[in-house]
Amino acid sequence: MDNDGVRSSRPRPTIDDVAAVAGVSRGTVSRALNGGHNVSVSAAEAVRRAVAKTGYVANQHARSLRTQRSQSVAFILSEPQERLFEDPNFNVLLHFCARALAKHDITLLLALAGTDDDRKRVGRYLAAGHVDGALLVSTHSGSPLLADLRARGLPLVACGRPLGFERDIAYVAADDRDGARQMVGYLRSIGRRRIGIITGPLDTSGGVDRLAGYRDVLGSSFDGSLVAHGDYTRAAGAAAMAALLAQAPDVDAVFAASDLMAVGALAALRQAGRRVPQDVALGGFDDSGIAGASQPAITTIRHPLERISAEMVRLLLAQIDGEPPSAVILPTELVIRESA
């Protein structure tokens, strides 16, 4: 419509109009608009300017028919729905993955697969060809979802090692084991000797690897009474901390395998009359916003979620273009604050 609200009779710009303005062939415009393969930097820039000048908008339906692609990707969270709102990591990953995909004009669709019924429903949706690939978050070993999706031949990238499928499914992970080593080594360096751990779920790579890193540092001094298990939630952190105090009352430091569990542990320590860090030093993992906002602010391990998101998208797009699965492991960083 024009400025007076009257529908314009001017024809919609076509790809040929873009080619004419850019001074390149129709094929060059098509390649530039579909990923830029075999297009020079100068030609791609000419096409970009021509698109802006002509107001050309690609017909996504026609493109999908031509390329057999939906221009959408699923973000599959294998956790109950409430975890999406409680755990800040999931929202951060969702945000950065969506932003990275948007640069390629690809839409990200959220799919929750925390129950058997959810997993079946998600499987049917993906099998119908609605997406070009999937990003898997918080996968658990033994879940039929991984085997089902792999059998369908859908391009997949997991966040964290997909236990049992490391050779078959692409993944991007933080170096959880080394991150745990950094935290426990730091707690020992400040004089703590009875160091407990609140693990993550042991059917996830983060749970397994962070416990392994803890054991690496303690070596022969490992004491099973200083181990309690959690599920990355605040409530689990509080319950596990209470259990540690009951079974090892001389504990003088605790490594919680997530910041949310560290916050729960902090509440339990206060309730028990233990001061942090004077009586019990406390460390977390993730460097989520809640760690810095806590009182005292929590010493933690920085989980490079923005880089993880970018790498997940990069590996997925490569698979969609026909490349084989691969893996990326990113370093973590100790962030020292007031709790230890």
C-alpha positions in Angstrom: 0.0 0.0 0.0 1.1 3.6 -0.5 1.2 6.3 2.1 -2.6 7.0 1.8 -3.4 3.4 2.5 -4.2 2.6 -1.1 -3.0 -0.8 -2.4 -0.1 -0.1 -4.9 -0.4 -1.7 -8.3 3.4 -1.8 -8.6 4.5 -5.5 -9.1 6.4 -7.3 -6.4 10.2 -7.2 -7.0 11.6 -10.5 -8.4 14.9 -12.2 -8.3 15.5 -10.9 -11.8 15.1 -7.3 -10.6 17.7 -8.0 -7.9 20.1 -9.4 -10.5 19.6 -6.4 -12.8 20.3 -3.9 -10.0 23.3 -5.9 -8.7 24.7 -6.4 -12.2 25.1 -10.2 -11.7 23.4 -13.3 -13.0 20.1 -14.7 -11.7 22.1 -17.8 -10.5 24.5 -15.7 -8.5 21.6 -14.0 -6.7 20.0 -17.3 -6.0 23.3 -18.7 -4.5 23.8 -15.5 -2.5 20.3 -15.8 -1.0 20.7 -19.5 -0.2 23.9 -19.5 1.8 26.4 -17.7 -0.4 28.3 -20.8 -1.6 30.6 -20.0 -4.6 29.8 -16.3 -4.5 32.5 -13.7 -4.2 32.5 -11.2 -1.4 31.9 -8.3 -3.9 29.1 -10.1 -5.6 27.4 -11.0 -2.3 27.6 -7.4 -1.2 26.2 -6.2 -4.5 23.3 -8.6 -4.1 22.7 -7.4 -0.5 22.5 -3.8 -1.6 20.2 -4.7 -4.5 17.9 -6.5 -2.2 17.7 -3.5 0.1 17.1 -1.1 -2.9 14.4 -3.2 -4.6 12.7 -4.4 -1.4 12.9 -8.0 -2.6 11.5 -10.6 -0.2 12.2 -14.3 -0.8 9.2 -16.5 -1.2 9.9 -19.0 1.6 7.2 -21.5 0.4 8.7 -21.6 -3.1 12.2 -21.8 -1.7 11.2 -24.8 0.5 9.7 -26.6 -2.4 12.8 -26.0 -4.4 15.4 -26.8 -1.8 13.4 -29.4 0.2 14.2 -27.4 3.3 11.8 -26.0 5.9 14.2 -23.2 7.1 13.4 -24.2 10.7 15.3 -26.1 13.4 14.0 -27.8 16.6 15.4 -27.0 20.0 14.6 -30.1 22.0 14.7 -29.9 25.8 14.6 -33.3 27.4 13.4 -31.9 30.8 10.0 -31.2 32.4 8.4 -28.0 31.3 9.0 -26.2 34.7 12.8 -26.6 34.3 12.7 -24.3 31.3 11.7 -21.5 33.6 13.8 -22.4 36.7 17.1 -23.1 35.1 18.6 -20.0 33.5 21.0 -22.0 31.3 18.2 -23.2 29.1 16.9 -19.7 28.4 20.4 -18.5 27.6 21.0 -21.4 25.2 17.6 -20.8 23.5 18.3 -17.1 23.1 21.8 -17.5 21.6 20.8 -20.4 19.3 17.9 -18.5 18.0 20.0 -15.4 17.4 22.7 -17.5 15.5 20.1 -19.2 13.3 18.3 -15.9 12.6 21.5 -14.8 10.8 20.8 -17.6 8.3 17.0 -16.8 8.1 16.2 -20.0 10.0 13.5 -20.2 12.6 14.1 -22.0 15.9 11.2 -24.1 17.3 11.1 -25.1 21.0 10.0 -28.7 21.6 9.7 -30.1 25.2 10.5 -33.8 25.5 10.5 -34.4 29.2 8.0 -37.3 29.4 7.5 -40.4 27.3 4.4 -38.9 25.7 6.3 -35.7 24.9 9.1 -37.7 23.3 6.7 -39.7 21.1 4.9 -36.5 20.1 8.2 -34.7 19.2 9.4 -37.8 17.3 6.3 -37.8 15.2 6.6 -34.1 14.5 10.2 -34.4 13.4 9.5 -37.5 11.3 6.9 -35.4 9.3 9.7 -33.3 7.9 8.8 -30.0 9.7 12.4 -29.2 10.5 15.8 -29.5 8.8 17.6 -30.5 12.0 17.6 -30.5 15.8 19.6 -29.1 18.7 19.4 -31.5 21.7 19.7 -30.0 25.2 20.0 -31.9 28.5 20.0 -35.4 27.0 20.0 -38.4 29.4 21.6 -41.8 28.8 19.1 -44.5 28.3 16.5 -42.1 26.8 15.0 -43.6 23.6 15.0 -40.2 22.0 18.6 -40.2 20.9 18.4 -43.6 19.2 15.1 -42.7 17.6 16.3 -39.4 16.1 19.6 -40.9 14.9 17.6 -43.7 13.2 15.6 -41.1 11.3 18.8 -39.6 9.8 17.9 -36.1 10.9 20.9 -33.8 11.4 21.5 -33.5 15.1 23.8 -31.6 17.5 23.7 -32.2 21.3 24.7 -29.8 24.0 27.1 -31.9 26.1 28.4 -35.4 25.3 25.5 -37.6 24.3 26.4 -40.6 26.5 26.6 -43.8 24.4 26.4 -41.9 21.1 29.6 -39.9 21.1 30.7 -41.5 17.8 27.4 -41.0 16.1 25.9 -37.7 17.1 27.6 -34.3 16.8 28.0 -32.4 20.1 29.4 -29.3 21.7 30.4 -29.4 25.3 32.3 -27.4 27.9 35.2 -29.2 29.5 33.2 -30.2 32.5 35.9 -32.5 34.0 38.6 -29.8 33.8 36.1 -27.2 35.2 35.5 -29.5 38.2 39.3 -29.9 38.6 39.8 -26.1 38.7 37.1 -25.7 41.4 38.2 -28.5 43.7 41.9 -27.5 43.2 41.0 -24.0 44.1 39.2 -25.1 47.3 42.2 -27.1 48.3 44.5 -24.2 47.6 42.6 -22.0 50.2 43.2 -24.7 52.9 40.0 -26.7 52.7 40.4 -30.4 53.3 37.0 -31.9 53.8 35.5 -31.0 50.4 32.1 -32.4 49.5 30.3 -32.5 46.2 26.7 -32.2 45.1 26.7 -34.0 41.8 24.4 -33.5 38.8 22.4 -36.4 37.4 24.7 -39.3 36.7 22.8 -40.1 33.5 24.1 -36.9 32.0 27.6 -36.1 30.8 27.9 -33.0 33.0 27.0 -35.1 36.1 29.5 -37.8 35.2 32.3 -35.6 34.1 32.1 -33.1 37.0 32.2 -35.9 39.5 35.2 -37.4 37.7 37.0 -34.1 37.9 36.3 -33.9 41.6 37.8 -37.4 42.1 40.8 -36.5 39.9 41.9 -33.9 42.4 41.1 -35.8 45.6 42.8 -39.0 44.4 43.3 -41.4 47.3 41.7 -39.0 49.8 38.3 -39.5 48.1 35.6 -40.2 50.7 32.2 -41.4 49.6 30.5 -39.8 52.6 31.3 -36.4 51.1 29.3 -37.2 48.0 25.6 -36.3 47.6 23.5 -36.4 44.4 21.3 -33.8 42.9 19.5 -32.9 39.7 20.7 -29.3 39.0 17.6 -27.8 40.8 17.6 -25.5 43.8 15.5 -27.9 45.9 18.0 -30.7 45.1 20.9 -28.6 46.2 19.2 -27.8 49.6 18.3 -31.5 50.2 21.8 -32.7 49.2 23.5 -30.1 51.5 21.4 -31.2 54.4 22.4 -34.8 53.7 26.1 -33.9 53.5 25.9 -32.1 56.9 24.3 -35.1 58.4 26.7 -37.7 57.1 29.9 -35.5 57.2 29.4 -32.8 59.8 33.1 -31.8 59.5 32.7 -30.8 55.8 34.5 -27.4 55.3 33.8 -26.9 51.5 31.3 -28.0 49.0 31.4 -28.0 45.2 27.8 -27.9 43.8 27.7 -29.0 40.2 25.4 -26.1 39.2 24.8 -22.6 40.5 21.2 -23.4 41.2 22.2 -26.2 43.5 24.8 -24.0 45.1 22.0 -21.5 45.9 20.0 -24.3 47.4 23.0 -25.4 49.4 23.6 -21.9 50.7 20.0 -21.8 52.1 20.6 -25.2 53.8 23.9 -24.0 55.3 22.2 -20.9 56.7 19.4 -22.9 58.2 22.0 -25.1 59.9 23.9 -22.1 61.3 26.9 -22.6 59.1 28.6 -19.4 57.8 29.7 -19.1 54.1 32.7 -19.0 53.5 34.0 -18.9 57.1 32.7 -22.3 58.1 32.0 -23.8 54.7 33.4 -22.6 51.4 30.9 -23.0 48.5 31.5 -23.3 44.8 29.1 -23.6 41.9 29.2 -24.3 38.2 27.8 -22.3 35.2 28.4 -18.6 36.1 24.7 -17.9 35.6 23.2 -14.6 36.8 22.0 -16.1 40.0 25.6 -16.8 41.1 26.6 -13.1 41.0 23.3 -11.9 42.5 23.5 -14.3 45.5 24.6 -13.1 49.0 27.4 -13.9 49.2 28.2 -14.0 45.5 29.1 -17.5 44.5 32.5 -18.6 43.3 31.8 -20.7 40.2 33.0 -22.1 36.9 32.1 -20.1 33.8 30.2 -22.2 31.3 30.7 -20.6 27.8 27.1 -20.8 26.8 27.2 -18.2 24.0 30.1 -20.0 22.3 28.5 -23.3 22.8 25.3 -22.0 21.1 27.3 -20.6 18.2 29.2 -23.9 17.7 26.1 -26.0 17.9 24.5 -24.0 15.2 27.6 -24.1 13.1 27.9 -27.9 13.3 24.2 -28.3 12.6 24.2 -26.2 9.5 27.3 -28.1 8.3 25.4 -31.4 8.7 22.4 -30.0 6.9 24.8 -29.2 4.0 26.0 -32.8 4.0 29.1 -32.8 6.2 29.6 -35.6 8.8 29.0 -35.1 12.5 31.9 -33.7 14.6 32.5 -32.5 18.2 33.8 -29.4 19.8 35.0 -29.1 23.5 35.4 -25.6 24.9 37.4 -24.5 28.0 35.9 -23.3 31.2 37.1 -20.6 33.6 37.2 -20.3 37.4 35.4 -17.1 38.6 36.3 -16.3 42.2 33.8 -14.4 44.3 32.8 -14.1 48.0 31.6 -17.7 48.8 35.0 -19.3 48.6 
